[in-house]
């Protein structure tokens, strides 16, 4: 009886091992591509094209590393999850805004791409988006609590030279109508409402540039960013200033006064037709300027990368 029991137990064990060795039908299989500085993962093989996104990530990183060669630890690979559709991106990121093309997790060296939204953007806009997220990751290597959210977002727009004409126009009208968001409210979070979020991003870029070049007299915002990354101890006093509510309010008031001087001429415009005409000219100029910048950057790519 004992012999039969042992034989039966052996058969059961072999059966279980056989079942476990057979993959379940329809089970999802993830795909992974490893490049020089990135590990890209997708929920299924072939969807989307990981090689394309790996190449774009490397190009964005290469541009930033040329600008800030001392700020990159090339031994640390950055993980990128490539979501194939909006539903997958929302479930993984927790974000519900459809216009979001990517989200970075500073301190973790991790990015999630929303390829459904990014597919509707040009290669140059995709390239800038990746640059934006990489700036967040670089700032994430500093003390997270010391870098306010508006500074994070301001630098992440300025360093990769992102331009948003609609946001710039929204900021101009908000300044004219005295409807800007207090910078204190942008220290830790941004609004979920799309129009308010656009205004918050525009304010952050403008205020960051003002603080870097006018308050602390750096030649450019890029120099400010480089100092923040390479000389964090020297920049500690600046971060303490920005964390001081009274000083932040003072900087904001000075920024608003400076903006008022620039925008005073707009207040003299009363003709509706002229306003619309200037608005059209503004968008034409912004479009041509953006195309010019895109051409300059794309010339750095070889023909295969531009296709």
C-alpha positions as CSV (number, residue, x, y, z in Angstrom):
1,X,0.0,0.0,0.0
2,X,2.8,2.4,0.9
3,X,4.5,1.7,-2.5
4,X,1.2,2.5,-4.3
5,X,0.7,5.7,-2.3
6,X,4.2,6.8,-3.1
7,X,3.7,6.0,-6.8
8,X,0.4,7.9,-6.9
9,X,2.0,10.9,-5.1
10,X,4.8,10.9,-7.7
11,X,2.3,10.9,-10.6
12,X,0.5,13.9,-9.0
13,X,3.7,15.8,-8.5
14,X,4.8,15.2,-12.1
15,X,1.3,16.3,-13.3
16,X,1.6,19.6,-11.4
17,X,5.0,20.3,-12.7
18,X,3.8,19.7,-16.3
19,X,0.9,22.0,-15.8
20,X,3.1,24.8,-14.4
21,X,5.5,24.4,-17.3
22,X,2.8,25.2,-19.9
23,X,2.0,28.9,-20.2
24,X,-1.6,29.9,-19.8
25,X,-3.4,30.7,-23.0
26,X,-3.7,34.4,-23.6
27,X,-1.3,35.2,-20.8
28,X,0.4,38.6,-21.4
29,X,4.1,38.5,-22.3
30,X,6.1,41.6,-21.8
31,X,8.8,42.8,-24.2
32,X,12.0,44.5,-23.2
33,X,14.7,46.4,-25.1
34,X,18.0,47.5,-23.5
35,X,19.9,50.4,-25.0
36,X,23.1,52.2,-23.8
37,X,21.3,54.2,-21.0
38,X,17.7,52.9,-21.0
39,X,15.7,49.7,-20.2
40,X,12.4,49.9,-22.1
41,X,9.5,47.6,-21.3
42,X,6.1,47.2,-23.0
43,X,3.2,44.9,-22.0
44,X,3.4,42.9,-25.2
45,X,6.0,42.1,-27.9
46,X,5.9,44.3,-31.0
47,X,3.5,46.8,-29.6
48,X,4.7,49.5,-29.6
49,X,8.0,49.8,-31.4
50,X,10.5,49.7,-28.6
51,X,13.5,50.3,-30.9
52,X,12.0,53.6,-32.0
53,X,11.4,54.9,-28.5
54,X,14.8,53.7,-27.3
55,X,16.5,55.6,-30.1
56,X,14.5,58.8,-29.3
57,X,15.3,58.4,-25.6
58,X,19.0,58.1,-26.4
59,X,18.9,61.2,-28.6
60,X,17.2,63.3,-25.9
61,X,19.7,62.2,-23.3
62,X,22.6,62.8,-25.6
63,X,21.5,66.4,-26.1
64,X,21.2,67.0,-22.4
65,X,24.5,65.3,-21.7
66,X,26.2,67.6,-24.1
67,X,24.7,70.6,-22.4
68,X,25.4,69.4,-18.8
69,X,28.3,66.8,-19.1
70,X,29.0,66.7,-15.4
71,X,25.4,66.0,-14.4
72,X,24.9,62.5,-15.7
73,X,25.7,59.2,-14.1
74,X,26.1,57.0,-17.2
75,X,26.3,53.8,-15.2
76,X,22.7,54.2,-14.0
77,X,20.2,53.0,-16.5
78,X,16.8,54.7,-16.7
79,X,13.7,52.5,-16.9
80,X,11.0,53.4,-19.3
81,X,7.6,51.7,-19.5
82,X,6.0,52.2,-22.9
83,X,2.2,52.1,-22.6
84,X,0.5,51.2,-25.8
85,X,-2.8,53.0,-25.2
86,X,-4.6,55.5,-22.9
87,X,-6.2,52.9,-20.7
88,X,-2.9,51.3,-19.9
89,X,-1.2,54.6,-19.2
90,X,-4.0,55.7,-16.9
91,X,-4.0,52.5,-14.9
92,X,-0.2,52.7,-14.4
93,X,0.2,56.4,-13.8
94,X,-3.0,57.3,-12.1
95,X,-3.4,60.3,-14.3
96,X,-6.6,61.0,-16.1
97,X,-5.6,63.9,-18.3
98,X,-5.7,62.9,-22.0
99,X,-3.1,65.4,-23.1
100,X,-0.3,64.1,-20.9
101,X,2.3,62.4,-23.1
102,X,4.6,61.1,-20.3
103,X,5.2,61.2,-16.6
104,X,8.5,60.9,-14.7
105,X,9.1,59.6,-11.2
106,X,12.0,61.6,-9.9
107,X,14.2,59.8,-7.4
108,X,13.3,56.4,-9.1
109,X,14.8,57.0,-12.6
110,X,11.5,55.8,-14.1
111,X,9.3,57.2,-16.9
112,X,6.0,56.1,-18.3
113,X,5.2,57.0,-21.9
114,X,1.7,57.5,-23.2
115,X,2.4,56.4,-26.8
116,X,-1.3,56.9,-27.9
117,X,-1.0,60.6,-27.3
118,X,2.6,60.9,-28.4
119,X,1.7,59.3,-31.7
120,X,-0.2,62.4,-32.6
121,X,2.8,64.6,-31.9
122,X,5.7,65.4,-34.2
123,X,9.1,63.7,-33.7
124,X,10.4,67.0,-32.4
125,X,7.6,67.3,-29.9
126,X,8.2,63.7,-28.7
127,X,11.9,64.5,-28.4
128,X,11.2,67.6,-26.3
129,X,8.8,65.7,-24.1
130,X,11.5,63.1,-23.3
131,X,13.9,66.0,-22.6
132,X,11.3,67.4,-20.2
133,X,11.0,64.1,-18.3
134,X,14.7,63.6,-18.1
135,X,15.1,67.1,-16.5
136,X,12.7,65.9,-13.8
137,X,14.8,62.8,-13.2
138,X,18.0,64.9,-12.9
139,X,16.3,67.2,-10.4
140,X,15.0,64.1,-8.6
141,X,18.6,63.3,-7.7
142,X,18.6,66.3,-5.4
143,X,16.6,66.6,-2.2
144,X,13.0,66.4,-3.4
145,X,11.6,68.5,-0.6
146,X,13.9,71.4,-1.3
147,X,12.9,71.8,-5.0
148,X,9.4,73.4,-5.3
149,X,7.1,72.0,-8.0
150,X,7.0,75.3,-10.0
151,X,10.8,75.2,-10.2
152,X,10.7,71.5,-11.3
153,X,8.2,72.3,-14.1
154,X,9.8,75.6,-15.0
155,X,13.2,74.1,-15.6
156,X,11.7,71.0,-17.3
157,X,10.2,73.4,-19.9
158,X,13.1,75.8,-20.4
159,X,16.0,73.4,-20.6
160,X,14.7,71.3,-23.5
161,X,13.4,74.6,-25.1
162,X,9.7,73.6,-25.0
163,X,7.4,76.3,-26.4
164,X,3.6,76.5,-25.9
165,X,2.1,79.6,-27.6
166,X,-1.3,79.0,-26.0
167,X,0.2,78.9,-22.5
168,X,2.2,82.1,-23.2
169,X,-1.0,83.9,-24.3
170,X,-2.9,82.6,-21.3
171,X,-0.2,83.9,-19.0
172,X,-0.3,87.3,-20.7
173,X,-4.1,87.7,-20.2
174,X,-3.9,86.4,-16.7
175,X,-1.3,89.1,-15.9
176,X,-3.4,91.8,-17.5
177,X,-6.5,90.7,-15.6
178,X,-4.6,90.0,-12.4
179,X,-5.7,86.4,-12.4
180,X,-2.4,84.6,-11.9
181,X,-2.2,81.7,-9.5
182,X,-0.2,82.6,-6.4
183,X,3.2,80.9,-6.6
184,X,2.8,79.5,-3.1
185,X,0.0,77.3,-4.4
186,X,2.4,75.8,-7.0
187,X,5.0,74.7,-4.4
188,X,3.7,71.2,-4.1
189,X,1.0,70.5,-6.7
190,X,-0.5,71.7,-9.9
191,X,-4.2,72.2,-10.8
192,X,-6.0,69.4,-12.5
193,X,-8.2,71.7,-14.5
194,X,-6.7,72.0,-18.0
195,X,-6.9,75.8,-18.4
196,X,-5.5,76.3,-14.9
197,X,-2.8,73.7,-15.5
198,X,-1.7,75.5,-18.7
199,X,-1.5,78.8,-16.8
200,X,0.5,77.1,-14.0
201,X,3.0,75.7,-16.5
202,X,3.4,79.1,-18.2
203,X,3.8,80.9,-14.8
204,X,6.4,78.4,-13.7
205,X,8.5,78.9,-16.8
206,X,8.3,82.7,-16.7
207,X,8.9,82.9,-12.9
208,X,11.8,80.4,-13.0
209,X,13.5,82.4,-15.7
210,X,13.0,85.6,-13.7
211,X,14.3,84.1,-10.5
212,X,17.4,82.6,-12.2
213,X,18.5,85.6,-14.3
214,X,17.1,88.6,-12.5
215,X,17.0,87.7,-8.8
216,X,20.2,85.6,-8.6
217,X,21.9,87.1,-11.7
218,X,22.8,83.9,-13.5
219,X,23.7,84.6,-17.2
220,X,21.0,82.1,-18.3
221,X,18.5,79.7,-16.8
222,X,20.7,76.9,-18.1
223,X,23.6,78.2,-15.9
224,X,21.3,78.2,-12.9
225,X,20.2,74.6,-13.7
226,X,23.8,73.5,-14.1
227,X,24.8,75.1,-10.7
228,X,21.8,73.4,-9.1
229,X,23.0,70.0,-10.2
230,X,26.8,70.3,-9.9
231,X,27.1,72.7,-6.9
232,X,24.1,71.8,-4.7
233,X,25.8,73.0,-1.5
234,X,26.5,76.4,-3.0
235,X,22.8,76.5,-4.1
236,X,21.5,75.6,-0.7
237,X,21.0,79.3,0.3
238,X,18.9,79.9,-2.9
239,X,16.7,76.9,-2.2
240,X,16.2,78.2,1.4
241,X,15.1,81.6,0.0
242,X,12.6,79.9,-2.3
243,X,11.3,78.0,0.6
244,X,10.7,81.2,2.6
245,X,7.1,82.3,2.1
246,X,7.9,86.0,2.6
247,X,10.8,86.0,0.2
248,X,8.8,84.0,-2.4
249,X,6.0,86.6,-2.1
250,X,8.5,89.4,-2.6
251,X,10.0,87.8,-5.7
252,X,6.5,87.2,-7.1
253,X,5.5,90.8,-6.6
254,X,8.7,92.0,-8.3
255,X,8.1,89.5,-11.2
256,X,4.5,90.8,-11.6
257,X,5.7,94.5,-11.6
258,X,8.2,93.7,-14.3
259,X,5.6,91.8,-16.3
260,X,3.2,94.8,-15.9
261,X,5.7,97.1,-17.5
262,X,6.2,94.7,-20.5
263,X,2.4,94.3,-20.9
264,X,1.3,97.9,-20.4
265,X,1.1,98.5,-24.1
266,X,-1.5,95.8,-24.4
267,X,-3.8,97.6,-22.1
268,X,-3.9,100.5,-24.5
269,X,-5.4,98.3,-27.2
270,X,-9.2,98.7,-27.4
271,X,-10.0,97.6,-30.9
272,X,-11.3,94.1,-31.0
273,X,-10.2,93.6,-34.6
274,X,-6.7,94.7,-33.7
275,X,-6.6,92.3,-30.8
276,X,-7.6,89.4,-33.1
277,X,-5.1,90.5,-35.7
278,X,-2.3,90.6,-33.1
279,X,-3.4,87.2,-31.8
280,X,-3.1,85.7,-35.3
281,X,0.3,87.4,-35.8
282,X,1.4,86.0,-32.5
283,X,0.5,82.4,-33.4
284,X,2.1,82.8,-36.9
285,X,5.3,84.1,-35.3
286,X,5.2,81.4,-32.6
287,X,4.7,78.7,-35.3
288,X,7.6,80.0,-37.5
289,X,9.8,80.3,-34.4
290,X,9.0,76.7,-33.4
291,X,9.7,75.4,-36.9
292,X,13.0,77.2,-36.9
293,X,14.1,75.6,-33.6
294,X,12.8,72.2,-34.8
295,X,15.0,72.5,-37.9
296,X,18.1,73.4,-35.9
297,X,17.7,70.4,-33.6
298,X,16.7,67.9,-36.3
299,X,19.8,68.8,-38.3
300,X,21.8,67.1,-35.6
301,X,20.0,63.8,-36.3
302,X,21.2,61.4,-39.1
303,X,18.7,60.7,-41.9
304,X,17.6,57.4,-40.4
305,X,16.7,59.0,-37.1
306,X,14.6,61.8,-38.9
307,X,12.4,59.2,-40.6
